[in-house]
Amino acid sequence: MGRVLFVTKSNKYGRKGDLTERQREFARLIVSNERQTASYRKAFDCNEKSETAVRSNASRLARNANVVKLIKKLQAQADSVAVMTRERRMELLNEQAEGEAKRGNWSELIRIVDMLNG
């Protein structure tokens, strides 16, 4: 007896659950702090759409489960990069503080410590 293959239903954009490139662009723009309507206008051709239609479509797309999932994933990636950047900044300031302490440059050391604590 042969193997049974399961086929998932496709939508016109590809596999079920896939996002179009424009939907992915909308999500990227939202994560980069664009407003929903501005993101929608940049991601989609809206020349002939009314402001009401753009607002409505942007709101609906922002609630799409797959778009929400991508937005959360992109935000988590951005947060991870921000944390890494802060950690690296702290490392560099610590190294600089150690150097200033070895040189006896106390005023510069105090300034660096203030930046580390601020």
DRENPA-3360 file (N, C-alpha, C; in nm, 2 decimals, always signed):
BEGIN
1 = MGRVLFVT = +0.08/-0.12/+0.00/+0.00/+0.00/+0.00/+0.09/+0.12/+0.00 ~ +0.05/+0.23/-0.08/+0.13/+0.35/-0.09/+0.11/+0.45/+0.02 ~ +0.20/+0.55/+0.02/+0.19/+0.65/+0.13/+0.07/+0.74/+0.09 ~ +0.01/+0.80/+0.20/-0.10/+0.90/+0.18/-0.03/+1.04/+0.19 ~ -0.06/+1.12/+0.10/-0.01/+1.26/+0.10/-0.12/+1.35/+0.14 ~ -0.09/+1.44/+0.23/-0.19/+1.54/+0.27/-0.16/+1.67/+0.19 ~ -0.26/+1.73/+0.14/-0.25/+1.85/+0.06/-0.33/+1.96/+0.14 ~ -0.26/+2.07/+0.16/-0.32/+2.18/+0.23/-0.39/+2.27/+0.12;
9 = KSNKYGRK = -0.49/+2.33/+0.16/-0.57/+2.42/+0.07/-0.48/+2.54/+0.04 ~ -0.48/+2.59/-0.08/-0.40/+2.71/-0.11/-0.49/+2.82/-0.14 ~ -0.44/+2.94/-0.11/-0.51/+3.06/-0.15/-0.44/+3.11/-0.28 ~ -0.50/+3.22/-0.33/-0.44/+3.27/-0.46/-0.30/+3.33/-0.44 ~ -0.25/+3.34/-0.32/-0.12/+3.40/-0.30/-0.01/+3.29/-0.27 ~ -0.05/+3.16/-0.26/+0.04/+3.06/-0.22/-0.02/+2.97/-0.12 ~ +0.05/+2.91/-0.04/+0.00/+2.82/+0.06/-0.09/+2.89/+0.16 ~ -0.18/+2.82/+0.22/-0.27/+2.88/+0.31/-0.19/+2.93/+0.43;
17 = GDLTERQR = -0.22/+3.06/+0.47/-0.14/+3.12/+0.58/-0.03/+3.20/+0.53 ~ +0.02/+3.19/+0.41/+0.13/+3.27/+0.36/+0.08/+3.42/+0.34 ~ +0.17/+3.51/+0.36/+0.14/+3.65/+0.33/+0.20/+3.69/+0.20 ~ +0.14/+3.78/+0.14/+0.19/+3.84/+0.01/+0.31/+3.93/+0.05 ~ +0.38/+3.97/-0.05/+0.50/+4.06/-0.03/+0.44/+4.19/+0.02 ~ +0.33/+4.24/-0.03/+0.27/+4.37/+0.02/+0.23/+4.36/+0.16 ~ +0.17/+4.25/+0.20/+0.13/+4.23/+0.34/+0.25/+4.23/+0.43 ~ +0.36/+4.16/+0.39/+0.48/+4.16/+0.47/+0.54/+4.30/+0.48;
25 = EFARLIVS = +0.54/+4.38/+0.37/+0.58/+4.52/+0.37/+0.50/+4.60/+0.47 ~ +0.37/+4.58/+0.47/+0.28/+4.65/+0.56/+0.33/+4.62/+0.70 ~ +0.35/+4.50/+0.74/+0.40/+4.46/+0.87/+0.53/+4.52/+0.90 ~ +0.63/+4.52/+0.81/+0.76/+4.59/+0.83/+0.74/+4.73/+0.86 ~ +0.65/+4.80/+0.79/+0.63/+4.94/+0.81/+0.57/+4.97/+0.94 ~ +0.48/+4.89/+0.98/+0.41/+4.90/+1.12/+0.52/+4.89/+1.22 ~ +0.61/+4.80/+1.21/+0.72/+4.78/+1.31/+0.81/+4.90/+1.31 ~ +0.83/+4.96/+1.20/+0.92/+5.08/+1.19/+0.85/+5.21/+1.23;
33 = NERQTASY = +0.73/+5.19/+1.31/+0.66/+5.30/+1.37/+0.58/+5.39/+1.27 ~ +0.55/+5.33/+1.15/+0.45/+5.40/+1.06/+0.31/+5.38/+1.11 ~ +0.23/+5.47/+1.09/+0.08/+5.45/+1.12/+0.02/+5.35/+1.02 ~ -0.09/+5.29/+1.06/-0.15/+5.19/+0.98/-0.19/+5.24/+0.84 ~ -0.25/+5.36/+0.83/-0.29/+5.41/+0.70/-0.17/+5.45/+0.61 ~ -0.07/+5.50/+0.67/+0.06/+5.54/+0.60/+0.12/+5.41/+0.55 ~ +0.13/+5.31/+0.64/+0.19/+5.18/+0.60/+0.11/+5.11/+0.49 ~ -0.02/+5.12/+0.49/-0.11/+5.06/+0.39/-0.08/+5.13/+0.26;
41 = RKAFDCNE = -0.08/+5.27/+0.26/-0.06/+5.34/+0.14/+0.08/+5.31/+0.07 ~ +0.18/+5.29/+0.16/+0.32/+5.26/+0.10/+0.32/+5.12/+0.05 ~ +0.25/+5.03/+0.11/+0.26/+4.89/+0.07/+0.17/+4.86/-0.05 ~ +0.06/+4.93/-0.06/-0.04/+4.90/-0.16/-0.06/+5.02/-0.25 ~ -0.11/+4.99/-0.37/-0.15/+5.10/-0.47/-0.28/+5.15/-0.42 ~ -0.28/+5.28/-0.37/-0.40/+5.33/-0.32/-0.45/+5.46/-0.40 ~ -0.40/+5.48/-0.52/-0.43/+5.60/-0.59/-0.58/+5.62/-0.61 ~ -0.65/+5.52/-0.63/-0.80/+5.53/-0.66/-0.88/+5.50/-0.54;
49 = KSETAVRS = -0.83/+5.48/-0.42/-0.91/+5.45/-0.31/-0.93/+5.57/-0.22 ~ -1.05/+5.58/-0.16/-1.09/+5.69/-0.07/-1.01/+5.67/+0.06 ~ -1.00/+5.78/+0.13/-0.94/+5.77/+0.26/-1.01/+5.68/+0.36 ~ -1.14/+5.67/+0.35/-1.22/+5.58/+0.43/-1.18/+5.43/+0.39 ~ -1.17/+5.40/+0.26/-1.14/+5.27/+0.22/-1.00/+5.23/+0.27 ~ -0.90/+5.33/+0.26/-0.77/+5.30/+0.30/-0.76/+5.27/+0.45 ~ -0.83/+5.35/+0.53/-0.84/+5.33/+0.68/-0.90/+5.20/+0.71 ~ -1.01/+5.17/+0.64/-1.08/+5.04/+0.67/-0.99/+4.92/+0.63;
57 = NASRLARN = -0.93/+4.92/+0.52/-0.84/+4.81/+0.47/-0.72/+4.80/+0.56 ~ -0.66/+4.91/+0.60/-0.54/+4.91/+0.69/-0.58/+4.85/+0.82 ~ -0.69/+4.89/+0.88/-0.74/+4.84/+1.01/-0.76/+4.69/+1.00 ~ -0.83/+4.64/+0.89/-0.86/+4.50/+0.87/-0.73/+4.42/+0.86 ~ -0.63/+4.47/+0.78/-0.51/+4.40/+0.76/-0.43/+4.40/+0.89 ~ -0.43/+4.50/+0.97/-0.36/+4.50/+1.10/-0.42/+4.40/+1.20 ~ -0.54/+4.36/+1.18/-0.60/+4.26/+1.26/-0.59/+4.11/+1.21 ~ -0.53/+4.10/+1.08/-0.52/+3.97/+1.02/-0.42/+3.89/+1.11;
65 = ANVVKLIK = -0.46/+3.77/+1.14/-0.38/+3.68/+1.24/-0.24/+3.66/+1.19 ~ -0.22/+3.64/+1.06/-0.09/+3.61/+1.01/+0.00/+3.74/+1.01 ~ -0.07/+3.85/+0.98/+0.00/+3.98/+0.99/+0.04/+4.01/+1.13 ~ -0.05/+3.99/+1.22/-0.02/+4.02/+1.37/+0.10/+3.93/+1.41 ~ +0.10/+3.80/+1.37/+0.21/+3.71/+1.40/+0.34/+3.76/+1.35 ~ +0.34/+3.81/+1.22/+0.47/+3.86/+1.17/+0.51/+3.99/+1.24 ~ +0.42/+4.08/+1.27/+0.45/+4.20/+1.34/+0.52/+4.17/+1.48 ~ +0.46/+4.07/+1.55/+0.52/+4.03/+1.68/+0.66/+3.97/+1.66;
73 = KLQAQADS = +0.67/+3.89/+1.56/+0.81/+3.83/+1.53/+0.91/+3.94/+1.50 ~ +0.87/+4.04/+1.41/+0.96/+4.15/+1.38/+0.99/+4.24/+1.49 ~ +0.89/+4.26/+1.58/+0.92/+4.34/+1.70/+1.01/+4.27/+1.80 ~ +1.00/+4.14/+1.81/+1.09/+4.06/+1.90/+1.23/+4.07/+1.84 ~ +1.25/+4.06/+1.71/+1.38/+4.07/+1.65/+1.44/+4.21/+1.68 ~ +1.36/+4.31/+1.66/+1.41/+4.45/+1.68/+1.44/+4.47/+1.83 ~ +1.36/+4.41/+1.92/+1.39/+4.43/+2.06/+1.52/+4.35/+2.10 ~ +1.55/+4.24/+2.03/+1.67/+4.16/+2.06/+1.79/+4.24/+2.01;
81 = VAVMTRER = +1.78/+4.30/+1.90/+1.89/+4.38/+1.85/+1.92/+4.50/+1.94 ~ +1.81/+4.57/+1.99/+1.83/+4.68/+2.08/+1.89/+4.64/+2.21 ~ +1.86/+4.52/+2.26/+1.92/+4.47/+2.39/+2.07/+4.44/+2.36 ~ +2.10/+4.38/+2.25/+2.24/+4.35/+2.22/+2.32/+4.48/+2.21 ~ +2.26/+4.59/+2.15/+2.32/+4.72/+2.14/+2.35/+4.78/+2.27 ~ +2.25/+4.77/+2.36/+2.27/+4.83/+2.50/+2.38/+4.75/+2.57 ~ +2.38/+4.62/+2.56/+2.48/+4.54/+2.63/+2.62/+4.57/+2.57 ~ +2.63/+4.59/+2.44/+2.76/+4.62/+2.38/+2.80/+4.76/+2.43;
89 = RMELLNEQ = +2.71/+4.86/+2.44/+2.74/+4.99/+2.49/+2.79/+4.98/+2.63 ~ +2.73/+4.90/+2.72/+2.78/+4.88/+2.85/+2.92/+4.83/+2.86 ~ +2.94/+4.73/+2.77/+3.08/+4.67/+2.77/+3.18/+4.77/+2.73 ~ +3.15/+4.85/+2.63/+3.25/+4.95/+2.59/+3.27/+5.06/+2.69 ~ +3.17/+5.10/+2.76/+3.18/+5.20/+2.87/+3.26/+5.14/+2.98 ~ +3.24/+5.01/+3.02/+3.32/+4.95/+3.12/+3.46/+4.94/+3.09 ~ +3.49/+4.91/+2.96/+3.63/+4.90/+2.92/+3.70/+5.04/+2.93 ~ +3.62/+5.14/+2.88/+3.67/+5.28/+2.89/+3.69/+5.32/+3.03;
97 = AEGEAKRG = +3.60/+5.28/+3.12/+3.62/+5.32/+3.26/+3.74/+5.25/+3.32 ~ +3.77/+5.13/+3.29/+3.89/+5.06/+3.34/+4.01/+5.13/+3.29 ~ +4.01/+5.18/+3.17/+4.13/+5.25/+3.11/+4.15/+5.38/+3.18 ~ +4.04/+5.45/+3.21/+4.05/+5.58/+3.28/+4.10/+5.56/+3.42 ~ +4.05/+5.45/+3.49/+4.10/+5.43/+3.63/+4.25/+5.40/+3.63 ~ +4.30/+5.32/+3.53/+4.44/+5.29/+3.53/+4.52/+5.41/+3.51 ~ +4.47/+5.50/+3.43/+4.54/+5.63/+3.40/+4.53/+5.73/+3.51 ~ +4.44/+5.70/+3.60/+4.41/+5.80/+3.71/+4.33/+5.92/+3.67;
105 = NWSELIRI = +4.26/+5.91/+3.56/+4.18/+6.02/+3.51/+4.04/+6.01/+3.58 ~ +4.04/+6.06/+3.70/+3.92/+6.05/+3.79/+3.80/+6.12/+3.74 ~ +3.81/+6.24/+3.68/+3.70/+6.32/+3.64/+3.63/+6.24/+3.52 ~ +3.71/+6.19/+3.43/+3.66/+6.11/+3.32/+3.59/+5.98/+3.36 ~ +3.66/+5.92/+3.46/+3.60/+5.80/+3.52/+3.46/+5.83/+3.58 ~ +3.45/+5.94/+3.65/+3.32/+5.97/+3.71/+3.22/+6.00/+3.61 ~ +3.26/+6.06/+3.50/+3.16/+6.09/+3.39/+3.11/+5.96/+3.33 ~ +3.20/+5.86/+3.31/+3.17/+5.73/+3.25/+3.08/+5.66/+3.34;
113 = VDMLNG = +3.11/+5.66/+3.47/+3.03/+5.59/+3.57/+2.89/+5.65/+3.57 ~ +2.88/+5.78/+3.56/+2.75/+5.85/+3.55/+2.67/+5.80/+3.43 ~ +2.74/+5.78/+3.32/+2.67/+5.73/+3.20/+2.63/+5.59/+3.22 ~ +2.71/+5.51/+3.28/+2.67/+5.37/+3.31/+2.55/+5.36/+3.40 ~ +2.54/+5.45/+3.50/+2.43/+5.45/+3.59/+2.30/+5.52/+3.54 ~ +2.32/+5.60/+3.44/+2.21/+5.68/+3.39/+2.13/+5.62/+3.29;
% end
